[in-house]
Amino acid sequence: MCGRFNLVSYPDQLSETIGIPITAPVVPRYNIAPSQPIAAVRLASNRRQSELTHFAWGFLPVWSDDPTRYYINARLETAGEKPSFRDAFKRRRCLIPATGFYEWKKTPQGKKPFHIYPRDRKVFLMAGIWGYWSAPDGTEVQTAAILTEPAKGFMKQIHNRMPVILPKPQWQRWLSTPAIPPHDTWSEFAAIEVSSLVNKPTNTGPDCIESVENPLSYQA
């Protein structure tokens, strides 16, 4: 599962990473939560170029009649088969930029939050899907979910799932083909225990990624 992440990057930095102009607003965000708008890269309508846009984080199938029952994640293993995700998985893929994500480890003392991030502190892209949903008043909403897969490496000690993180050579392939490209980038990541500030979506400052005193940590 991936229920929180951060994107601490300015437009010029993000543009350099993903290789496309940034026309949509992007500001550093340390605690991005479900239902909030998230930046994402998708194919433009001509299917030849990529563009940055924003989706509501929480995928709603086109037939849904309850906007509160959304999916923030979809399992990579089954997204291509489940009716809720099948069409989006084949036709409407996206890449969601991040600089880290959060996960909670179960311990005898309770759940401890961890910040998982690339050791070079650069932007990485998570695989996602997006779709259209029409509200009862006729308003069209575009929503998205992050793809997850079984945990790899040290992540197994924190949680049993993790987001699908794609290396740069596979970004375009994910957007434009039904295939699932190779994506073993996990050796580049580390994790550090952070404070419970991140538990509340209203806490949005840089202290969300600061480690606690004597933190638990993991590194490949």
FENJOJO-V777180 format. One record per residue. N is the residue number from 1. PSI is psi in whole degrees, -180 to 180 (NA if undefined). NEAR is the number of other ideal C-beta (glycine too) atoms within 12 Angstrom. D_CENTER is the distance of its C-alpha to the mean C-alpha in whole Angstrom. Layout:
n=N psi=PSI near=NEAR d_center=D_CENTER
n=N psi=PSI near=NEAR d_center=D_CENTER
//
This chain:
n=1 psi=148 near=28 d_center=10
n=2 psi=106 near=41 d_center=7
n=3 psi=-7 near=31 d_center=8
n=4 psi=148 near=40 d_center=8
n=5 psi=178 near=43 d_center=7
n=6 psi=156 near=40 d_center=9
n=7 psi=93 near=40 d_center=10
n=8 psi=80 near=29 d_center=13
n=9 psi=144 near=29 d_center=15
n=10 psi=160 near=19 d_center=17
n=11 psi=-42 near=23 d_center=18
n=12 psi=-37 near=13 d_center=20
n=13 psi=-43 near=20 d_center=18
n=14 psi=-41 near=35 d_center=15
n=15 psi=-41 near=23 d_center=18
n=16 psi=-37 near=16 d_center=19
n=17 psi=-50 near=30 d_center=16
n=18 psi=-12 near=36 d_center=15
n=19 psi=22 near=20 d_center=19
n=20 psi=154 near=27 d_center=19
n=21 psi=146 near=18 d_center=20
n=22 psi=108 near=27 d_center=18
n=23 psi=-22 near=15 d_center=20
n=24 psi=148 near=23 d_center=18
n=25 psi=135 near=15 d_center=18
n=26 psi=123 near=31 d_center=15
n=27 psi=153 near=20 d_center=16
n=28 psi=131 near=26 d_center=15
n=29 psi=126 near=33 d_center=13
n=30 psi=-12 near=32 d_center=13
n=31 psi=75 near=35 d_center=12
n=32 psi=127 near=42 d_center=9
n=33 psi=160 near=28 d_center=10
n=34 psi=148 near=29 d_center=10
n=35 psi=-14 near=24 d_center=13
n=36 psi=160 near=26 d_center=12
n=37 psi=140 near=25 d_center=12
n=38 psi=145 near=41 d_center=9
n=39 psi=145 near=44 d_center=9
n=40 psi=149 near=41 d_center=9
n=41 psi=133 near=43 d_center=11
n=42 psi=170 near=39 d_center=14
n=43 psi=138 near=27 d_center=17
n=44 psi=172 near=18 d_center=20
n=45 psi=-25 near=11 d_center=23
n=46 psi=-6 near=10 d_center=25
n=47 psi=12 near=16 d_center=22
n=48 psi=-24 near=11 d_center=23
n=49 psi=160 near=17 d_center=21
n=50 psi=155 near=29 d_center=18
n=51 psi=154 near=26 d_center=17
n=52 psi=132 near=34 d_center=14
n=53 psi=-171 near=31 d_center=14
n=54 psi=139 near=30 d_center=13
n=55 psi=159 near=39 d_center=12
n=56 psi=130 near=32 d_center=12
n=57 psi=106 near=39 d_center=9
n=58 psi=94 near=34 d_center=11
n=59 psi=131 near=42 d_center=12
n=60 psi=118 near=35 d_center=16
n=61 psi=151 near=29 d_center=18
n=62 psi=-30 near=23 d_center=21
n=63 psi=-3 near=14 d_center=24
n=64 psi=139 near=23 d_center=22
n=65 psi=12 near=13 d_center=25
n=66 psi=101 near=13 d_center=23
n=67 psi=-9 near=20 d_center=20
n=68 psi=-10 near=11 d_center=19
n=69 psi=74 near=18 d_center=18
n=70 psi=169 near=26 d_center=15
n=71 psi=118 near=36 d_center=12
n=72 psi=-23 near=35 d_center=9
n=73 psi=157 near=37 d_center=9
n=74 psi=137 near=42 d_center=11
n=75 psi=130 near=28 d_center=13
n=76 psi=-36 near=33 d_center=13
n=77 psi=-27 near=17 d_center=17
n=78 psi=-5 near=18 d_center=18
n=79 psi=-30 near=33 d_center=15
n=80 psi=-8 near=23 d_center=18
n=81 psi=-30 near=15 d_center=21
n=82 psi=133 near=21 d_center=20
n=83 psi=-33 near=16 d_center=21
n=84 psi=-34 near=28 d_center=18
n=85 psi=-14 near=35 d_center=16
n=86 psi=-50 near=20 d_center=19
n=87 psi=-43 near=23 d_center=19
n=88 psi=-38 near=35 d_center=16
n=89 psi=-35 near=35 d_center=15
n=90 psi=-35 near=19 d_center=18
n=91 psi=-22 near=21 d_center=18
n=92 psi=80 near=34 d_center=15
n=93 psi=157 near=45 d_center=13
n=94 psi=170 near=44 d_center=10
n=95 psi=127 near=47 d_center=8
n=96 psi=112 near=48 d_center=5
n=97 psi=145 near=50 d_center=7
n=98 psi=161 near=46 d_center=7
n=99 psi=-4 near=38 d_center=10
n=100 psi=164 near=42 d_center=9
n=101 psi=165 near=46 d_center=8
n=102 psi=145 near=42 d_center=10
n=103 psi=155 near=38 d_center=12
n=104 psi=125 near=27 d_center=16
n=105 psi=131 near=30 d_center=19
n=106 psi=127 near=15 d_center=22
n=107 psi=166 near=14 d_center=25
n=108 psi=-24 near=7 d_center=28
n=109 psi=2 near=10 d_center=28
n=110 psi=-178 near=11 d_center=25
n=111 psi=133 near=19 d_center=21
n=112 psi=128 near=31 d_center=20
n=113 psi=141 near=37 d_center=17
n=114 psi=144 near=39 d_center=16
n=115 psi=121 near=42 d_center=14
n=116 psi=128 near=46 d_center=12
n=117 psi=157 near=34 d_center=12
n=118 psi=141 near=30 d_center=14
n=119 psi=-25 near=21 d_center=18
n=120 psi=-1 near=14 d_center=18
n=121 psi=19 near=20 d_center=16
n=122 psi=168 near=24 d_center=15
n=123 psi=138 near=38 d_center=12
n=124 psi=166 near=38 d_center=10
n=125 psi=131 near=44 d_center=8
n=126 psi=142 near=47 d_center=5
n=127 psi=140 near=45 d_center=7
n=128 psi=173 near=48 d_center=7
n=129 psi=155 near=45 d_center=10
n=130 psi=164 near=42 d_center=12
n=131 psi=172 near=37 d_center=15
n=132 psi=143 near=24 d_center=18
n=133 psi=135 near=31 d_center=20
n=134 psi=122 near=19 d_center=23
n=135 psi=161 near=18 d_center=24
n=136 psi=-28 near=12 d_center=28
n=137 psi=5 near=8 d_center=29
n=138 psi=-7 near=8 d_center=28
n=139 psi=132 near=12 d_center=25
n=140 psi=130 near=16 d_center=22
n=141 psi=138 near=27 d_center=18
n=142 psi=124 near=30 d_center=16
n=143 psi=162 near=42 d_center=13
n=144 psi=158 near=44 d_center=9
n=145 psi=152 near=44 d_center=7
n=146 psi=133 near=46 d_center=5
n=147 psi=139 near=41 d_center=8
n=148 psi=163 near=35 d_center=9
n=149 psi=171 near=30 d_center=12
n=150 psi=144 near=18 d_center=15
n=151 psi=147 near=26 d_center=15
n=152 psi=157 near=27 d_center=17
n=153 psi=-137 near=23 d_center=19
n=154 psi=-19 near=24 d_center=19
n=155 psi=-26 near=31 d_center=16
n=156 psi=-25 near=18 d_center=18
n=157 psi=-11 near=24 d_center=20
n=158 psi=-46 near=34 d_center=17
n=159 psi=161 near=32 d_center=16
n=160 psi=-4 near=18 d_center=16
n=161 psi=160 near=28 d_center=13
n=162 psi=158 near=38 d_center=10
n=163 psi=152 near=43 d_center=7
n=164 psi=115 near=43 d_center=8
n=165 psi=123 near=45 d_center=9
n=166 psi=138 near=36 d_center=11
n=167 psi=157 near=24 d_center=14
n=168 psi=-42 near=23 d_center=15
n=169 psi=-16 near=14 d_center=18
n=170 psi=0 near=25 d_center=16
n=171 psi=-53 near=34 d_center=14
n=172 psi=-35 near=26 d_center=17
n=173 psi=-40 near=21 d_center=18
n=174 psi=-41 near=36 d_center=14
n=175 psi=-34 near=34 d_center=15
n=176 psi=-9 near=25 d_center=19
n=177 psi=157 near=17 d_center=20
n=178 psi=-12 near=18 d_center=19
n=179 psi=157 near=17 d_center=19
n=180 psi=109 near=21 d_center=17
n=181 psi=159 near=27 d_center=17
n=182 psi=145 near=14 d_center=18
n=183 psi=46 near=29 d_center=15
n=184 psi=90 near=18 d_center=16
n=185 psi=9 near=29 d_center=15
n=186 psi=-24 near=29 d_center=15
n=187 psi=-11 near=16 d_center=18
n=188 psi=4 near=22 d_center=17
n=189 psi=162 near=36 d_center=15
n=190 psi=169 near=27 d_center=17
n=191 psi=144 near=37 d_center=16
n=192 psi=139 near=32 d_center=19
n=193 psi=134 near=31 d_center=20
n=194 psi=176 near=36 d_center=19
n=195 psi=169 near=25 d_center=21
n=196 psi=2 near=20 d_center=20
n=197 psi=-36 near=24 d_center=20
n=198 psi=-15 near=39 d_center=16
n=199 psi=-28 near=20 d_center=17
n=200 psi=124 near=17 d_center=18
n=201 psi=-20 near=21 d_center=16
n=202 psi=-15 near=13 d_center=19
n=203 psi=111 near=25 d_center=19
n=204 psi=9 near=23 d_center=17
n=205 psi=174 near=18 d_center=19
n=206 psi=-16 near=20 d_center=19
n=207 psi=-13 near=19 d_center=20
n=208 psi=-27 near=37 d_center=17
n=209 psi=7 near=37 d_center=16
n=210 psi=140 near=19 d_center=20
n=211 psi=156 near=23 d_center=22
n=212 psi=173 near=21 d_center=24
n=213 psi=133 near=10 d_center=28
n=214 psi=57 near=9 d_center=28
n=215 psi=154 near=20 d_center=25
n=216 psi=144 near=23 d_center=24
n=217 psi=159 near=24 d_center=22
n=218 psi=148 near=28 d_center=21
n=219 psi=139 near=20 d_center=21
n=220 psi=NA near=20 d_center=21
//
